[in-house]
Amino acid sequence: GARGNWPYAVSEWLVGTNSPATLSGNLAYITNYFSPEVVPGPNSVPSSQFVKGRLDRTGYVQQWNAGIQNQLARTVLLEINYVASRGVKQSIAVDLNTALPGPGPVGTPEHPRVYSNSLGAMYMMTNQSSSIYHSLQVKLEKRFSSGLQFLSSYAWGKEIDIAGSCFWCSAHPQNPFDLKADRAPGDFDYRHVWSFNYFYQMPFGRGKRYLSKANNIVNGLAGNWEFTGIVHYNSGGPIGVFIPGDIANIGDANPYQRPDRVMGQRQRVFVPGDRTLGWLNPAGYSTPAPYHFGNAGRNTERGPGYIDWNVGLLKNFPLAKENRSLQFRAEFFNLLNQVSMGCILSIYGYPTFGTAFCATGTREIQFGLKFLF
């Protein structure tokens, strides 16, 4: 069969309380709200402040999908879907009061801020960002029969957004005057994701295909075994490379500026015997010229992938009373002991640039005994 839909919905949360506000610390008073070039006078300049866009509209998400299903066998179902979504008017933080790239101290007559030198950085939370997601999703399911059931799911997708926009956070672009330069693969853009779970009753012992007439000893040893497990894999997520400081000299209190990309260089440098090193190649980047933004795109690199094999071996011991049994469980987490790296330091110029600082856990084995009644 075939199916598809186009839902449109806007969600709002109206639950919450507004506790009485309390003042912590001293207020920074601005005695002159105008630029000193217009009205001279003393100023007390706050380092940064946050404002809300006056013309903001409610963000929303559009979702659409289409799919087909085909029953390959009596208990086997194949499903193929195209799934997509689009985020509109999503949150982004833009410093409205930066200076244009150039020499000189920011906030001076020689290098003024765009609106007022008296106000410092002025972050406006506005809804100028967006996102788009497309994916092919394939599911193969076998319902339980002949002692076996499994579910395999695969997704091949791509997510693009501006500066990492999302509904619960505020993205921050490199250049507040060129938001499209931050349109790139999103922070959650995992191109390939696959999972497979299964359950298998082994066909040995009384009432099963093999050893169906076994005596008590043979049945006690070979019968009532079960095998289960979960496999999960995803390809590496995006990595954004940044440079420390305000190379462009725009006066942003929290700069997210990027380096220049050196063409012809590989992303990684293989280091024999050490999987924590070489995930990013320092030769692939360079520091931009002063008062310029780097030409490297956002989230241009890819981190290490992840794979995990979890397996369980179960043995049931029926008791004399009906519907009661003991179950012995041997469970193996990360069976193949494959450690995936993570937390790649991506600040260009640091000595540990391209180093992985965390990893998934090693193999764990646990045993248990469960009483079923």
FITILO-679130 format. One record per residue: residue in one letter; x negated, y negated, z of N, C-alpha, C, CB in turn. Coordinates in steps of 0.1 Angstrom, whole numbers, plus 2048, in hexadecimal, padded with zeros to 3 digits. Glycine has a CB too. Layout:
<mimis>
AXYZXYZXYZXYZ...
</mimis>
This chain:
<mimis>
G7F880C8008008008007F77F480080980080CA7FD7E87FD7F77DC7FD7FE7D28067F57D67EFR7F77C880C7FD7BF8147F57B28158007C4823G7FB7A78197F479B81B7FC7918237EF79580EN7F67878287FE77D8307F676F83080178183EW7FD7658347F77588357FE7518417FA74F828P7F975484D7FE74D8597F873F85B7FC755866Y8007368607FB7298647FF72687280071E85AA7F672387B7F97208897F071688F7F872D891V7F570E8987ED7058A07F07088AE7F16F689DS7E570B8B67E670F8C47E37038CD7DD71B8C7E7EA7018D77E76F68E17E86FC8EF7F16EA8DFW7DF6F78F87DF6FB9057E36F090E7D1701909L7ED6F19167F36E791E7F26EA92D8016E391AV7EB6F59307EA6FA93E7DD6F49447EA70993FG7DF6EE9507D36E99577D76DE9617C96E394DT7CD6DA9697CF6D09737C56C59717CF6D5981N7C86B99757BF6AE9747BC6A99837C56A296DS7B06AE9887AC6AB9957A869D9967A16B499AP7A96979A27A56899A47966879A17A86849B3A79367D99A78567B99577D6759A1785671989T7716799A17676739AB75B66E9A476367E9B5L7556649A974965D9A373D6639A974A64E9A5S7346679A072766C9A571C66399F72567B9A0G71465D9A870A6549A370E6469A170365A997N70663E99B70963099870D62E98A6FD62799CL71662498771962197A70F61897472761A97AA70D61996770361096070C6069596FB618955Y70C5F995E7145EF95970D5E894D7175E4964I7145E594370F5DE9377145CF9387145E492AT70B5C793B70F5B993D7115B19307045B1945N70C5B792570E5B19187115BC90E7015A9913Y71E5BC90A7235C690171F5C48F27325C7902F71A5B88EF7175B58E27085B78DF71B5A68DES7045B88D36F65B98D06EF5AD8D46F45BC8C1P6E25AE8D96DB5A28DE6D85988D36CE5A68E5E6D959D8C66D75938BB6E358A8BA6D559B8AEV6EE58E8BF6FB5868BE6FD57E8CA70758F8BBV6FC5848D66FE57E8E36F35828EC70C5818E9P6E95798ED6DD57D8F66E257E9046D25728F5G6DB58790C6DF58991A6D959691F6EE58991CP6D959892C6D45A49326DC5B092E6D25A3941N6D65BC92D6DD5C892A6D95D39336DB5CC91CS6E25DC9376DF5E893E6E45F39356E55E994CV6DB5FA92D6DF6039226DF6119276D5602917P6EB6189266EC62692A6E562E91F6FA62B92BS6DF6399236D864291A6E164890F6D064D921S6ED64C9136F76519097046519106F365F905Q70E65190771C65190C72465990172264390EF73065D9067396668FE74665F8FC73B674904V74B65F8EF7586598EC7606638E475764C8E5K76D6618E377666A8DC77B6638CF78266F8E4G77B66A8C47806648B878E65F8B977E66D8ACR7916538B679F64E8B77A86548AD79E63F8B6L7A46578A27AD65D8977AC66C8967A965688AD7A76728A07A668189F7B368889E79E6868ABR7B46928967C069A8957BD6A889A7C469B886T7C86AF89D7C66BD8A37C06C68997D46C28A7G7B66CD89D7B06D78947B86E48937A26DB89AY7B76EB8887BF6F78867B770187E7CC6F3880V7BC70D87D7B67188757C071E86C7B072387FQ7BC7208607C47278567BE7358547C471F848Q7C773F8537C274D8527CA7538467C475585FW7C375B83E7CA7638347C37708317CB75A827N7CA77A82D7C478782B7CD78E8217C278F838A7C679881B7CD7A18127C67AE8127CE79C803G7CE7B98127C87C68137D07D180D7C67C9822I7C97DD80B7CF7E98067CC7F480F7CA7EC7F7Q7D57FE8107D380A8177D681680E7DD80B824N7CE8218117D082D8097CD8398127C682D7FDQ7D78428137D684E81B7CE8588137E4853820L7C185A8167B986380E7BC8728117AB861811A7C187581D7C48828217CF88182C7B888B826R7D488C8317DF88C83A7DC8848477E389A83FT7CF88484B7CB87D8577C18728557C7887862V7BE86F8487B38668457B985A83E7A886C83CL7B684E8437BC84183D7B083883A7C683B847L7B083282E7A78288297AE81B8287A082C81CE7A881182E7AD80382D7A37F98297B47FF83BI7A67F181F79C7E781A7A47D981B7987EA80BN79D7D08217A47C382379A7B781F7A87C1832Y7A07AD81A7997A081879F79782379B79A80AV79679282C79A78A83879377D837797792845A79A77283979476583879A75B84279475F82AS79375184679974784E79173A84B79774A85DR79872F84E79272184C79671985879871B83FG78B71385E78D70986978D6FB86478270B874V7976F38687986E68637986DC86F7A66E485AK7916D186D7916C687778B6CC88479F6C0879Q7806D28837796D888F7706CE8957726E588BS76D6D18A27666C78AA7576C68A67676CB8B9I7526BA8A77446B78A47406AA8AC7416B5895A7346AA8B172F69E8B87266968AF7286A28C5V7296898AD7216818A471C6758AC72967D897D70F6728AB70A6668B270D65A8A86FB6678B5L7166528AB71A6478A371063B8A37286418A6N70863B8AD6FF62F8AF6F06328AE7026298BDT6ED63B8A56DF63D8A26DA6328996DC64B89CA6CD6328986C662988E6C46318816B9623893L6C262A8766BE63186A6AF63586B6C062885EP6AB64086569D64486669463986269B65085DG68A63686A68062C86767762987368861F864P66D62187166361E87B668614885656619875G66161389166460A89B66D6108A666B5FE895P66C60A8B267460E8BD68360D8BA6716078CAV68B6188BD6996178BA6A060E8C469F6268BBG6A96068BF6B05FC8C76AA5EF8C86B16028D5T6A15EC8BF69A5DF8BE69F5D88B268B5E08BFP69D5CB8B16A15C48A469A5C989869E5B58A6E68E5CF89A6875D588E68C5E288A6785D6892H6935E98936985F78906A55F889868E602894P6B05F18946BC5F189C6C45FD89A6C45E5898R6CD6008A46D760A8A36E260589A6DC60E8B1V6EA60E8956F460B88B6FF6018916FB617887Y70460489D70E5FB8A37095F18AD7196048A9S7025F58B76FE5EC8C16F25F28C87095E98CBN6E75E98CA6DC5EE8D16DE5EE8E06D05E48CFS6E95E88E56EC5E88F36F35F58F86F55DC8F6L6F85FD8EF7006088F46F96168F470C60A8EBG6ED6168EE6E66238EE6ED62D8E56E46298FCA6EA63A8E76F06458E06FF6458E36EA6528E2M7076478D97166478DA71B6538D371D63A8D5Y71E65E8DA72366B8D473266A8D371E6778DCM73766C8C774566C8C574967B8C27496638BAM7526808CA75868D8C876368B8BD75E6948D5T7616918B276A68F8A776D69C8A076568489DN77769C89777B6A88907786A788178A6AB892Q76B6A687E7666A58717606B186B75D69986FS7606BC8737596C886F7646D28697526CE87BS75E6DD8647676E785E75F6F485D76C6E3850S7676FF85A76070C85976871484F75F713867I76271E849768727840762735842767722831Y76B73F84176674D84376D756839769752851H76575E83276A76882976477682C76776481AS76C78082B76678E82E76D79982776779083DL7667A382476B7B081F76B7BA82B7647B5813Q7767BF82F7767C883A77C7D683677F7C2846V7757E08397787EE8357797F684276E7F482BK7847FE84278780784E78A814849792801857L78481F84E78782D84B78A83385877B834844E79683985979B83E8667A084D8647A683686CK79B85586D7A186386D7A886587A79586D86BR7B48688797BC86B8867B887988A7CB86A883F7BB87B8977B688889D7BD8948977B98888ACS7B489D8927B98AA88C7AC8B388C7C08A887ES7AF8C088D7A48C988D7988C689779E8CB87FG79C8BF8A27928BC8AC78A8AF8A97898C78AEL78D8A889E78589C89A78D89089877D8A088EQ78888589D78E87889978286E8987998738A3F78386488F77985988E77F84D88876D85E886L77884288A77C83588576F82E88178482C88FS76E82A87476282386F76781686975B82B864S76180B86E7647FD8697587F686576B7F6875Y7597F085974E7E88537537DA84F7487F0848A74C7D085274F7C284D7437BC8467547BA859W7467B783B73C7AF8337417A18327387B5825G73C79783974278A83973777F83974A789845K73C77383873476783873C75C83E72F76382AE73675584773C74984E73473D84C73F74C85DI73A73284873372584573A71B84D732722836D73271285473870785B72F6FB85B73C70B86AI7336F086172B6E48627256E38707336D785EA7186E48717116E287E7156EB8897136D3882G71B6F788671F70089072C6FC89771470189AS7356F888F7426F389574A6FE89B74A6EC88BC7516FB8A675A7058AC7646FE8B57527108B5F76E7048B97796FE8C07756FB8CF7867068BFW76C7038D47697028E375C6FA8E576970F8E9C7556F68DA7496EE8DC7486E38D273C6F88DAS73E6DB8D373C6D08CA72F6D18C273D6C28D1A7306D38B57246D48AD71C6C78AD7276D989FH70F6C88A97076BC8AA6FE6BC89D6FD6BC8B6P7006B38936F96B48876EB6AD8887016AD87CQ6E36B087E6D56AA87E6D769B87A6CD6B1873N6DE6988706E068A86B6EE68686C6DA68985CP6F267D87570067A87770667386B702671883F6FE66F86270366885670467184A6FA65C852D70067E84C7016888417056958476F368983AL71269784A7166A38507166AF8477256A1855K7176AD83A7176B88317096BF83071A6B3823A6FE6B88356F16BE8356F16C98406E76B4838D6FA6CA8496FB6D48537056DF8506FE6CE861R70A6DF8447136E983F70B6F583B71C6E5833A70D70084370470C84170A7188476F6709847P70472484670973084D70B72D85C70073C84BG71673186271972E870711736879728730872D71173288670A73989070F74889270B73289DF71B74B88E72175888F72275F88272F757895D71975C87971976286B71176E86B714757861Y71777986F71178786E71678D86171478F87BR70E78F85771379384A7187A184A707792840H7127AA8517167B88517187BD85F70B7C184AV7247C28627277C886F72E7D586C7317BE877W7297E087372F7ED8717307F487F7267F6868S73B7FA88173D80288D74381088A7457FA898F74081A89274582788F74782E89D73B82F886N7538328A075583A8AC75C8478A875E8328B6Y7598518B075E85E8AD7608678B97548668A3F7688718B876B87B8C276C8888BC7788778CBY7658928C17658A08BB7668AA8C67588A28B2Q7708B38C57728BE8CD76B8CA8C67818C28D1M7608CF8CD7598DA8C67618E68C574C8DC8CEP7608ED8BA7698F98B77649068BD76B8FA8A8F7609068C975B9128D07649158DC74C9118D3G7669228DF76E9268EA77C92B8E776F91A8F4R78392F8F27909348F079992A8E97969398FDG7A19308E07AA9278D87A491F8CE7B191F8E2K79791F8CC7909178C278C9208B67849108C8R78691A8AC78392189F77892C8A277E917895Y76F9298AA7649328AC7659378BB75692C8A9L7619438BD76194A8CB76F9498D17579438D4S77A94B8C97879498CE78B9548D87919498C3K7849608D778796B8E077B96D8EA7899788D9A7749628EE7689648F676D9679047609568F7N76496E90C76797291976596592275E97E91EN76796792F76795B93875995593876B960946I74F95D93874195893973E95092D73796393BV74095692173D94F91474594291373F958908N75294491675B93891575792D91F76A93C918G75293192B74E92793474291F92F74B92D941L73992692872D91F92372F91891672292A921A73791E90D7389188FF7459108FD7379238F5G74F91290575C90B90375D8FE909767914907N7678F690476C8E990A7618DF90A7708EC918W7598DF8FF74F8D48FD7558C98F47428D98F8E7528BC8F77568B18EF74A8A88EC7628A98F6F74B8A28E17408998DD74688C8D873789F8D1T7418808DD7478738DA73C8698D975186F8E5G73E85E8D27348548D17398488CA72885A8CAI73083D8CB7338318C472682C8BE7398268CEV7268288B171B8228AB71E8148A671682B89EH71680A8A97187FD8A570C7F789F71D7F48B1Y70E7F08937037E988C7087DB8886FE7F2881N6FF7D18897017C58826F47BF87D7087BB88CS6F47B98726E87B386D6E57A68756EA7AF85EG6D97A18726D479687A6DC7898796C6793877G6DE7828836E57758836DC76A87F6EB772891P6E275E87C6DA7538776D174D8826E3748871I6C674787D6BC7408866BA7328806AF748888G6BC7288886B971A8846AC7168896C4711889V6A371088169670C8856976FC88768B70F87AF6916F88926916EA8966836E589969B6E88A2I6826D889A6756D289E6786CA8AB66F6C9893P66E6C98B46706C18C066F6B28BD6666C58CBG6776AB8C467669C8C367F6968B86686998C1D67D6898B76856818AD67C67C8A268C6758B5I67868589966F68288E67567788666C68E886A68267788368866D87A689660881695672876N68766088F68865389769564C89567D64A892I6A06548986AD64E8976B364B8A56B7657890G6AC64F8AF6B064B8BD6BB6558C26B663E8BDD6BC6618BD6C566B8C26C06708CF6C86768B7A6C86708D96C46758E66C26848E66CE6718F1N6C968B8DE6C869A8DD6C669E8CE6D56A18E2P6BA69B8C96B869E8BA6B86AD8B76AB6988B6Y6BE6B08AC6BF6BD8A66B96BD8986CD6C38A6Q6AC6B88976A66B688A69E6C288669D6AA88BR69D6C48796976D087368A6CD86C6A16D786AP6816D786A6746D48636766D585466A6DF867D66B6D384D66B6D583F6696E483C6606CC838R66E6E983166C6F782D6616F882367A6FD828V65870182564D70381C65170F812640706823M65370C8066577167FC64D7207FA65B70F7EFG65172C7F76487377F464473F80063D7327ECQ64873B80C64374281864F74C81D640738823R64B75782265476182765975C83564E76F828Q66576183966A75D846662763851679761847R65E77084F65877785A64977A85766078485DV64277C86263478186163378D86962A775866F62F79886362F7A586A6227A687362E7B185FV6257A987F61A7AA8896197B888E61C7A0895P60F7C088A60F7CE88D60F7D089C6037D5887G6177DA8A16177DD8AF61E7D48B96097DE8B3D6247C98B462C7C08BD6387BB8B66227B48C1R6437C08B96507BD8B36567AF8B865B7C78B5T64F7A98C265479D8C764F7918BF65079B8D6L6457938B763F7888B06427888A162F7898B1G64177C89B64277B88C64F77A88663B786887W65A77888E66777788966976B880672778894L66176088366175487A653751877668748882N65174D86A64374A86564073B86764274F856P63673886F63372987062E72386362872887AA62972B85A62472684D63072284461B730846G63C72684864772384064D71684265272D842Y64870E84C64D70184F6426F785165670285CS6466EA85163D6DF8536456D485A6366DB846T63D6CB8616446C08676476B585D63B6BA872P6536B085D6576A685364E6998556656A2854A64D69184A64768484B64E67C85564667D83EP64767385C64E66A86665A66386064466086CY66466186767065A86367866185866D64C85FH67766E85867F67684E68568285567667A842F69068684F69669385469069E84C6A5693852G68E6AA8526896B584B6926BB8406856C0855N68D6C18366956C782B69A6D582E68E6C681EA6966DB83969A6E983C6A96E883F6926EF848G6B06F283A6BE6F383D6C16F984B6C56FC832R6CD6F884F6D16FD85C6D370C85A6DE6F6861N6CF7148656D17228656CC72A8596E0725868T6C07268546BB72C8486B573A84A6B1723841E6B173D8566AA74A8596B475485F69E747861R6AF7608606B776B8666AF7728716BB77585BG6B677587C6B077C8876B178B8856B7778894P6AC79288F6AC7A188E6BA7A788F6A37A7899G6BC7B28886C97B88896CA7C08966CB7C287EY6D57C78986D87CE8A46DF7DB8A16E17C68AEI6DB7E68A76E17F38A56E17FA8B36DA7FC89BD6EC8018B66EE8088C36F58158C16F57FF8CDW6EF8208C66F682D8C56F98318D36EC8378BEN7068338D670A8388E37118458E171382E8EAV70D84F8E971285D8E77168638F47078668E0G72186A8F47258719007288808FE73286B906L72388990772589790672D89B91271889F905L7398A19107438A491A7458B391B75089C918K7478B892774A8C69297568C793373E8CE92EN7618CD92F76C8CE93876D8DC93E7798CC930F7708DC94B7728E99537808EA9587678E995EP7898F19517978F29567978F996479F8FA94CL7A08F396C7A18F997A7AE90297A7A38EE984A7AF9099857BA9139867C890D9847BA91B993K7CA90198A7D68FB9897D88F497C7D88F1995E7E48F49777E78EE96A7E48DF9697F68F1966N7DF8DB95E7DC8CC95B7D28C79657E98C495CR7C98CF96A7BE8CA9727B18D096D7C08CE981S7A78C796D79A8CB96878F8C296D79A8CC958L7838C796C7778BF96F7708BD96276D8C7979Q76B8B09607648AD9547568A895776C8A294CF74C8AE95173F8AA95273B8A19467358B6953R73589694973288C93E72388993E73A87F940A71D88A93370F88693170F87B92670589192CE70C86E92A70D86392170085D91F717858927F6FD85A9126F185490D6F38479076E985E904F6EE83C90D6F082F9076E382B9006F3824912N6E48268F46D88238EB6D08308EA6CF8188F1L6D783A8E46D18488E36C48488DD6DB8518DCL6C28408D26B68418CA6AB8378D06B883D8BCN6AE8318DB6A58288E269F81D8D86998308E8Q6A88178D06A580D8C76A77FF8CD6AD80E8B9V69C7F88D069D7EB8D669E7E08CC6917E98E0S6A87D88CD6AA7CD8C36A57C08CA6B97CB8BFM69D7B88C26987AB8C76A27A08C768B7A78C0G6A07968CE6A978A8CE6A377E8D46B678E8D5C6AA7738D66A67678DC6997628D56A37698EBI69A7608C868E75C8C068C74D8C269075F8B1L6807498C767D73B8C967B7348BB6707398D2S68372A8B86837258AA6807168AA6907278A4I6787118B46747038B46667028AD6746FD8C2Y6666FD8A26596FC89A64F6F48A165B6F788CG6426F98A26386F28A96346F78B663B6E48AAY63D6FF8BC63A7068C96317118C664770A8D0P6287148D061F7208CE62672D8CD6157208DAT63272E8D363973B8D264473B8C863F73E8E0F6427328BE64C7328B364D73F8AC6487278A8G65A7448AA65C7518A465B75D8AD653752899T65A75B8BA6587668C46667698C964F7628CFA6687768CB67577B8D167377C8E06797898CCF67C7768E867A7768F668577E8FE67C7678FBC68D7868F769678F8FD69879B8F46A3788901A69E7A58FA6A07B28F26AC7B98F86937BB8F1T6B17C28F16BC7CB8F66B67D58FF6C47D18EBG6BE7DC9076B97E59106B57F290A6C47E991AT6AC7F99116A880690D6B281191069A80A913R6AE81E90C6B882990E6BC82B91D6B1836909E6C882D91F6CD83192C6D583E92C6D6825932I6D38469356DB8539366E18549446D185F934Q6EE8579436F58599506FE86694F6FE84D953F70086B95B70887895D7138759666FF884962G71E87B96472A87996C73388696D73286E967L73B88697774489197975288B97C74089B985K75C88E97476988897677489397876D881969F77D89098278889998579489497E78A89A994L79A89C9757A689996D7B28A09737A489C95EF7BC8999757C989F97A7D58989757C989F98A
</mimis>
